[in-house]
Every structure is written in C-alpha cells, then in structure tokens.
C-alpha cells in the first residue's frame, strides 16, 4: 500500500475541495458505521445490515467516480 501518492488528485480527476468533500463524506459514513457496529455488538437485533449496506454503497460510489 502506498501512503504517498502525489498524483492522486490528477488520477481521480478531482480538484482539492471536491476530493476533500468526498473524503469527509466517507469519513462521516465510516464513523456512523463504527457506532452502529458497537450498538449491534451490544444489541444484536439493531443495525444488523447497516454497516455492510453502507460499505456496498461506498464501493458503488467510488466505482462510479472512476468512470
């Protein structure tokens, strides 16, 4: 895994702020998934498919952005 990719914005064909908004959105979704998973660990009947559904949505969104 490469930690530094100075061509990342060029490769994604996005500007800095567009990329920042997408990354912030993903971060918020991941945070909500973490909370849902913690609640699911305590109460298994809650959020049974929330995190996996969100993960699929993110993968679809990333693939759409790639074109």
Buried (B, 14 or more C-beta within 10 A) or exposed (E): EEEEEEEEEEEBEBEEEEBEEBEEEBEEBBEBBEEBEEEBEEEEEEBEEBBEEBEEEBEEBEEEEEE
